[in-house]
Amino acid sequence: MRKKLLVFTALLLGYANFSAQQVEYIEYDLDNGLHVILHQDNSAPVVSTSVMYDVGGKDREKDRTGFAHFFEHLLFEGSENIGRGEFMKIIPANGGTFNANTSNDRTYYYEVFPSNKLELGLWLESERMLHPVIDKIGVDTQNEVVKEEKRQSYDRPYGKLLKVVSENIFKVHPYKDENIGKMEDLDAATLDEFMAYFDKYYGPSNAVLVVAGDIDIDQTKALIGKYFSEIKSKPEVVRDFPKEAPITESIKVTEYDKNVQIPMAIAAYRTPGFKDRDAFVLDMISTYLSGGKSSVLYKKLVDDKKLALQAAAINLGQVDYSVFALISLPLGDVELDTLISEIDEEIVKMQTELISERDYQKLLNQFESSFVMSNASVDGIASSLATYYLLYDNVNLINELLGIYRSITREEIQAVAKKYLNPNQRVEIDYLPGEESTN
């Protein structure tokens, strides 16, 4: 028993030390405006090369949605020096893995290679930025790929959940449009429009390059200069999105989806962008309400009262506005209004009483665990460094984030719940089986 206790204590101490470790990095700019962040970790022979572009679903012209997501695919087509379709063959042939993803706010490409393939990773990303092939063959090919992706993503139960919420919570900001885009917009776009989009958004000053892992700093700087310095700078991207009017009274909406068999109750609130301190507090509130099967909503609605199959609070962070959504699936013939009322009871408790010290400590433990896991690999660290630089304007958030969550008090949780989570500040959506609505 004593031996087990000593082992457990050692694990706890190791965990505490690991969670407190600072992520070291250096950053600098090339003359063309490309921001570079390097993180050296020679503990394993792997390296991550990644580029995050400051372009996402919100960046579109009228009737031209989905371009950023489309380019996520299109920029794998090839370049002047990489044959069509070869991009995705070269990486695994050299022991690497890769992926890309697009949100409303940014597009992210990354590769993880054995560290002796660092130069290959940098060359590939420079080719993507310098001179990709954007032609009719590539556009037509990826148009079909995106259509199939949309069918797989949307034509499944609750696949349109985010679309339904976004269209109702936003009226004028481009967050109202689906990130994947409308197929009629992509079909109608000309090759010149795609080329103009690339010229506007995919320049070095609108991106950050992150290299993390088993590297030598001086050698890496030299390779970055070799492959990225020749890329010409482009004009700064200027944005002026319309502002949303505050929601001041509850809005009731009914949406239909032929792929849904069980209705869903949704209460969605428009909240501040994720750089705002209140957004971090809302992260904690969502975790308190639905972070696991012992959380407040799951325990009450699913386990104890058996009113629901599922209940959750989701805090979707974005740059300009975030979305806080409460969702629940009824069990049997339970009315959706009943679920919302039961959830509201828990929100009111948060607004009128401090959460318990025990629940507060549980929250801190959950966020510490999440923080450690997010920085447990070089590709995780690379993603965090790129995100905090490009979207939060604070690279060192990678070291400060846990401290921010630890500084949030129970009183602050109560105050933020009072400030944002009121019935007159939300859209209530009955998401029902049936033929889809046309709005």
N, C-alpha and C positions, 0 to 999 in steps of 0.2 A: 504493500500500500504506500509506504513511504517513497519507494522508488517511483511509483506512478505519479505521486504528488510532485516529486522533484522534476520529473519529465514535463508534467503539465505546467509547472512554474516556469521552467526554461522556455517552453513554447510561448507562454504569455510574454515573457521578457523579450524574446526574439521578435514577436509580433509588435510589441510596443516600440522597439528600436526601429524595426522596418518602417512602421507607419510614420515615424518621426523623421525619417531620412529626407534630406533635401535633394531635389533633382537638380543637378548642376547642368548648366548649358551656357553657350555663348551665342551671341547674335550679332549680325552685321548686315549691311546693305551693299549690293553691287551697284555700280554706276547707273545701270538701267532701271534701278528701283526695286529689284527683287530682294525681298527680305529673306535672310538665311538664319536658321537656328540649328546648332549642332549640339548633340548630347552624346558624350563618350561613356560607354559602358563595355569594358573589355572582359566581362565575366563569362560571356558565351560568344562563339564565333558567328554571330548573325548581325545583320544590319538592315535597317528600314530606311528606304528612300521614299519620300512622300511630298506631294504638292497639293496645297489647298488653295483654290481660287475663290475670290470674293464674288461669286455669282451663283444664284440659286433660282428657284422657281418664281420668286417675286420679281426677277429681272426679266421683263418682257414688254413688248409693244402691244398695242391694242390688237386683239384677235390673233395673238401669236404666243399662246401659252406653251409651256413645256420645253422650251428651247434648252435650258440648262440641263435638264435630265436627258434630253436627246443627245447633247454633246458629251455627256458622261459615257454614252455608248459610241458615238461617232469618233471620238478621239482615240479609240482602240483600232480604228480601221487601218491605220498605217501612216507613214510619212514619206518624205522624199527619199529616205534611206532605209525604210522598213516596208517590205512588201505587204500588200493587202492581206490581212488575217494573220500576219507573222508575229505581231506584237504579243498576242496571247499564247504563241507557241515558244517564243524565245525564253520567256520567264520560267516556265516549268522545266524546259530543257536545260536550264542552268541551275536547277535546284531551288527555284524561288516560288513564291506564291504572290498573288496580287488581288486587288479588288478596287472598287470605286463606288461612291455613293453620293447622292445629291439630296440636299434639303431645300427648304425655301430660301435659305440664306447663304449656302456655300456648296461647292463641289470638291470632293476629296479623292485623290488617286494615291495609291501606295503599293509598294512592293516590299517583300521581306526576302532577302537573299543570304546565302553564306557570305561572310564578310569579305571574302576574296573576290566577290562579284560587285563590289561597291561601284566601280566605274561603269559597269553595265547598267546598273539601276539609274545612275545619273544621266547617262547617255539617253536611255529610253525616255525619261521625263523631259529632257531638253528637246528631244525630237518632237514630243507631243506639243510643247510650247512654241518651238521655233518654226516648223513647217509641216504640219499635218496635212494629209491629203483630204481635202473636202471637195468631193465631186458627186455627180448624180448617182453613180453606182453605190457609193457609200451611204448616201442619204436614203436611197430607196431600200437598201438592205436593212439599215437600222430602223427605218420607219416600220417595217414589218416586225422587227425584234421588239420595238416598243409597244406595238399593238398587241403582240402576244403576251408581253409582260403585263400590260394593263388588263387583258382578259384574265390572266391567272391571278392577279392581285385583287381585282374588283369583283369578278364573277364568282365569289365565294361568300359564305356567311359573314356579314358585317365588314366585308371588304371595302365598303364605301363609307365606313364610320367617320374617318377623318374628313372626307369630302363633305359629308352631311353637316358635320360640326362647323367646318371652315366657312361653308357657303352661308351659314346662318349667323355666325358670330361676327363675320366681317362683311361690310357692305361696299366699301370703296377701296380699301387697301388691297394690293394684289395677293395677299395671303388668302383671299377668298377663292382664288383659283386653284385647282388641283395641281400639285407639284409635277405630276407625270404629264400634264397637259391634256388638251382636248385634241382628239385625233383629227378633227376637221381643220384645226389650226395648223398642225404639222403637214397635213396633206396639201394645204393651200400655199404653204411657204415656198418661196423660190430659192434656188441655189444661191443667188446673190444675197438674200436675206440671211441665210446661214453663214455665209462668209463674212458678212458685216457684223454679225453677232460675235463670231470668233475674234475679229479685229478689235471689237470694243471691249470685251471682257477677259480675254485670255492673254493679257500682257504681263510682263514681269512685275510691274508695280501694283498689279491687282492680285498678287499671289504671295504665298510664303512657301519656301522650300525647307523641309526639315529632314535632317539625316541623324539617325539615332542608332547607337549600338557599338559594335567592335570596330572603332575607327581610330585613326591617327588624325588629330585636328589639322595639322599643317598640310598633310597629304590630301585630306578631304577638301580643304580650302582651295588647294591648287587644282584639283579635279573639277570643283564647282566653277572656278574661273574659266577653265578650259572649255567646259560645255555650255555654260549659261551666259558668259559675258558678251558673246556676240549677238545675243537676242536683243533686238531694238526695243527701246522703251515706247510706250504708247500713252495717249492722253489719259489723265485721271478720270475715273468714272464718277460722275456726279449723279446723285439720286435725290429725288424730291417727291416722295410718295404722299398721297393724300392721307390726312389724319381721320381716324374714326371718331364719330361723336360718342360720348359716353352712353352706356345703356342705363336708363333711369327707371324703367319699369319692366316687369317680367314679360317676356315675349313667348307665346305658346306656338309651337310649330308641329306639324305632323309630316313625317317623311315615310315613303314606302320603298321597299326593296324586295324584289322577287326572289332573291337568294336567301332571305331571312325567314326562318320558321318560328322563332321565338321573339316576341317584341322586346325592345330595350328602352329603358327610361334613361334620358340624358338631361343633365343640367350643366350648361356650359357658361363660363365666365371669361370675359376678356380682361387680361391682367397685364402688368408691365413687362417690358422686354427683360430678357434674362440677365442683363447687367445690373438691374436695379436690385438693391438689397432685399426688397420685399419678395422678389422672385426666389431668392434662396430660402426665405422663410416658407413660401408656398411649397417648395420642394419638401420641406420637413412636414408640412401639414398633409400633403398627399401621402407621404410614407406613413405618417401616424394613422391616417384613415385606412390605408389599404396595403401596407407593406408586409405582405405575407398572411398566412392563415390565422395568425393570432392577432391580426390588426382589428381595429374597432369595427369597421363596416362588415368585414367577412364574418367575424365572430358573432355579431348581432344578427345580421340578415340571413346568413347562410347556416351557421351552426345552431344558434340559440332559437331564433324565431322561425327559422325554416321558411322564410318568405321569398328567398332568392336563390338562384343557381350560382350567381356571381355578383360581386359588388366591388367597385374600384373607384379610386380617385386618381386622375392622371394630370400631371402638370407638364404640358408641352411647352418647353422653352424656345423662344425665338428672339431675334434681335429687336424688332420693333414692337411687337406685342406678343405676349404668351397666351396660352389657353389653359384654363383649369377646368377639367370636366369630371363630373360625377356620373357614373354609369352603373346600371344594374339590370340583370336579367331576372324576370319573375319566375317563381316556382308555381306551376299549375295555373290557377285562375286569379292569382294575386294581381290587383290593379296597379298600373304604373304609378298612379298618383300616390298609392300607399307606399311604394318604395321611396319615392321622393320625400314624402313626409317623414318616413323613418330616418332617412339620411339627414334631413334637415334638423331632426332632433339632436343628432350628434354634432352638427355644425353649431347649433345654438349652445350646446354644452361647452364647446371650445370658446365661444364668444363670451360666455358668462362665468366660466370657471377655468382655472389654470389646469392644464393637464398634470397628471400626477408626476412626482419626482421619478418614480420607477419607470413610467412611460417615457419620460424625457431622457433618462439615461439609456434606455433601450434605443431610442432614436439616434442618440450620439454614437452608440456602438454600431448601428446599422450604417451610418454615414462614414464612420471610420473604416469599416470593412469594405464598403463600396469604393472609397478613395484608394485604399491599398490595392484592391483588385484592378482598378483602372490603370494603375502605374506598375503592374506586375510584369510587363513585357515591354520590349523596345518599341513595338508597333503601337502599344497603348500609350506609352510616353510620347511618341511622335505625334499621335493624334491629339493628345491633350495640349502639347506645345503649340501645334498649328491652330487649334480651336481657340485657345486663350489669347494668342496673338491677334488672329484675324477677326474674331467675333467679339471678344471681350476687351480688346485693347490693353491687355495685361498678361504678358507671358508668365509672369511669376505667380499667377493664380494657381499654377501647378503646385506651388509650395504654400500658398496662402489659403487655398479653398477649405481645407479641413479646419483651419483656424476660424474662418468665417462661420461655418456651421456650429463650431463649439461656442462662438460668441453669442449666438442667438438664444435668447432667454425664453422661458415659459411665458412671461408677460408679453414678449414680442410676438410670439405665436398667437396669443389671444388677440392682440391688437390687429394683426394682419388678417386674421379670420373675420374680425369685425369690419375691417376696412373694405374687403373685396367680396366676401362670400355671403351676400344677402340676396333674397329672392328678387328684389327689384333691379338687380344688376346682372341678370342672367337670361339666357335663352333656354327654355324647356322644350325638349324635342321628344315626341313619341315616335320612335323608330320602329315601323310596323311591317309585317309581311304583306306583300301585295305588289301590284304593278307600280313601277317607279313614278314618283312625282315629276312634273315637268319644270319646276321652278329652279 
